[in-house]
Amino acid sequence: MIGAVKYLKLLTVSSFLIAASICSAHAQVVYSAQYKSDAQVKVYVSKYKSDADLVVYKAQYKSDAGDNNGVWFFAQYASDAKKKIYFTEYKSDADLVIFFSDYKSDAGWKNKNKQQLMY
């Protein structure tokens, strides 16, 4: 009987860990690359929300990062990030135009055609 209880506990813990890793698989943890060649996506920051493909809210904690919904956490190391981005100086050089918002409720895609860039 004790063996079955231990097995059930182990199964429960394992299921939780697997579910947690699946949930974080698409988290928008990004790394700001120093060089364009190191990045997967080139990003331009617009001064105007109306110009953006994506409105981004910077999360303070990694656990707050969203599932491709515009809530980004900036990782300190490239190996911790889901996507490596490079901030361009010119809009014409960018794959994605973003606007940083001070409000989490503003975060989200305005141009769904570009959503695949951040998967």
Backbone torsions as a table, in degrees:
resi	resn	phi	psi	omega
1	MET	NA	-41.1	179.9
2	ILE	-64.5	-37.2	178.3
3	GLY	-61.6	-38.9	178.9
4	ALA	-67.5	-37.4	179.0
5	VAL	-66.4	-44.2	177.8
6	LYS	-61.3	-42.9	179.3
7	TYR	-62.2	-42.9	179.6
8	LEU	-63.4	-42.0	177.4
9	LYS	-63.2	-45.2	179.1
10	LEU	-61.4	-42.9	178.6
11	LEU	-63.1	-41.8	179.1
12	THR	-63.8	-47.1	179.5
13	VAL	-63.6	-43.5	179.3
14	SER	-61.9	-43.1	178.6
15	SER	-61.8	-41.2	178.8
16	PHE	-63.0	-45.0	-179.1
17	LEU	-64.8	-39.7	177.8
18	ILE	-65.6	-44.6	179.0
19	ALA	-62.4	-40.7	179.7
20	ALA	-64.7	-39.7	-179.8
21	SER	-71.1	-34.0	176.9
22	ILE	-67.3	-42.2	-179.7
23	CYS	-63.7	-34.1	-178.3
24	SER	-89.1	-3.4	-176.6
25	ALA	-62.5	-31.3	-179.3
26	HIS	-108.9	13.3	-179.9
27	ALA	-61.3	142.8	-178.1
28	GLN	-86.7	71.6	172.1
29	VAL	-96.1	118.2	-175.4
30	VAL	-118.3	156.5	176.4
31	TYR	-125.4	131.7	179.4
32	SER	-88.4	105.0	-177.6
33	ALA	-75.4	146.8	-179.7
34	GLN	-78.4	-28.4	-177.2
35	TYR	-120.7	142.1	-179.7
36	LYS	-58.0	-38.3	-177.6
37	SER	-67.3	-18.5	179.2
38	ASP	-88.1	-8.5	-172.8
39	ALA	-96.4	153.7	174.4
40	GLN	-92.8	-29.7	-177.6
41	VAL	-135.4	131.2	175.6
42	LYS	-94.6	128.8	-171.5
43	VAL	-122.5	137.6	173.5
44	TYR	-115.7	134.4	179.1
45	VAL	-96.7	117.0	179.9
46	SER	-86.8	150.3	174.4
47	LYS	-80.5	-14.4	-173.8
48	TYR	-121.3	129.3	178.2
49	LYS	-59.6	-35.3	-177.0
50	SER	-67.6	-19.6	179.3
51	ASP	-88.3	-11.2	-170.3
52	ALA	-81.0	145.8	168.9
53	ASP	-82.4	-30.9	-176.4
54	LEU	-142.5	131.6	172.9
55	VAL	-94.8	125.2	-173.8
56	VAL	-113.4	136.7	172.2
57	TYR	-114.2	129.2	179.5
58	LYS	-83.9	115.7	178.0
59	ALA	-78.3	144.9	-179.7
60	GLN	-81.4	-26.8	-177.3
61	TYR	-126.6	146.5	-179.7
62	LYS	-58.4	-35.8	-178.8
63	SER	-67.5	-16.2	178.9
64	ASP	-88.5	-8.2	-177.8
65	ALA	-61.3	142.7	-175.5
66	GLY	-90.2	179.5	179.6
67	ASP	-102.5	75.0	-178.9
68	ASN	56.4	43.9	-179.3
69	ASN	-120.3	10.6	177.7
70	GLY	95.7	-0.8	175.9
71	VAL	-96.1	107.5	-174.5
72	TRP	-109.0	143.8	168.9
73	PHE	-117.3	129.0	-179.6
74	PHE	-90.6	115.1	-179.3
75	ALA	-78.5	151.1	178.8
76	GLN	-78.7	-27.6	-177.2
77	TYR	-124.0	142.2	-179.4
78	ALA	-59.4	-35.3	-178.0
79	SER	-67.5	-18.1	179.1
80	ASP	-89.1	-6.8	-172.4
81	ALA	-97.2	150.7	172.6
82	LYS	-80.6	-37.3	180.0
83	LYS	-133.3	140.6	173.6
84	LYS	-103.5	124.7	-178.2
85	ILE	-118.9	158.0	176.7
86	TYR	-129.3	128.5	179.1
87	PHE	-85.3	119.0	-179.8
88	THR	-90.6	157.7	178.5
89	GLU	-84.1	-25.8	-175.8
90	TYR	-121.1	138.4	-179.8
91	LYS	-59.8	-36.3	-177.8
92	SER	-66.7	-19.1	178.7
93	ASP	-88.5	-7.3	-171.3
94	ALA	-91.9	148.6	170.3
95	ASP	-85.7	-29.3	-172.3
96	LEU	-140.7	133.1	176.5
97	VAL	-105.6	125.5	-179.3
98	ILE	-121.4	162.3	172.9
99	PHE	-131.4	128.9	177.6
100	PHE	-85.5	127.3	178.7
101	SER	-110.2	150.1	176.2
102	ASP	-83.7	-4.8	-174.7
103	TYR	-121.3	126.6	179.8
104	LYS	-61.0	-33.4	-178.5
105	SER	-67.1	-18.4	177.7
106	ASP	-81.4	-19.7	-173.9
107	ALA	-61.8	139.5	176.0
108	GLY	154.0	169.5	-178.1
109	TRP	-81.8	133.5	173.2
110	LYS	-104.4	-26.5	177.6
111	ASN	-122.5	91.8	-176.1
112	LYS	-63.0	-19.6	178.9
113	ASN	-65.0	-21.4	-178.8
114	LYS	-99.3	1.3	-176.0
115	GLN	-58.9	-33.2	-178.4
116	GLN	-64.9	-19.4	179.6
117	LEU	-61.7	-29.7	-175.1
118	MET	-101.7	6.7	175.2
119	TYR	-83.8	NA	NA
